[in-house]
Structure formats: structure tokens, C-alpha cells
Amino acid sequence: MEYNKIDKNKLESEFHDIESKSLWPKIFQQIREESLKKEYSSEEAKKGDNKFLNRYRDVNPYDHSRVILSKPGFSYINASFITVSM
């Protein structure tokens, strides 16, 4: 499985910039628009038992990169892996 590699300092700087300018609504809209362009499946997120676990109706993790919980009988969380270089 390949993960997105992100520099920790760049991540913190970008977070503070977005936070200070109150840009979160714009960022989430961009994420939504970009996710609609991809042809990856997100079937796990759409399953009846998992739908209520999604914070947003229109931003779902892709099946190939989602975090799979190891709790017996409960493996879904709306999250994807990233790697932060330190």
C-alpha cells in the first residue's frame, strides 16, 4: 500500500495558515471536488452500517487506502493513511 508522504513542518505551517485565514470551508470544498474526479471506489463508506460513521456525506475514504480497524466485527472508520516525515 502506498501512502502520501508529508513533511511535518510543512504540514504544521499549512495548518496554521488555513486556521488563521478561516479557510476550512474552502479546503473541504476543494477536497470534495477533487474526490469526485477520481475513479477509485469507496464502497465500504457507502455501506448501510458505515454511513452513519462518516462525518461528511460527500467525503469518503477510498477503499484501497482506508484505515481498517482491527476490532472484531467492526473494521470501518472514515480515515486514510498518510505518512509524515519527521
ABEGO torsion letter per residue (X at the ends): XBBBBBBAAAAAAAAAAAAAAGAAAAAAAAAAAAAAABABBAAAAABAAAAAABABAABBBBAAABBBBABBGBABBBBBBBBBBX
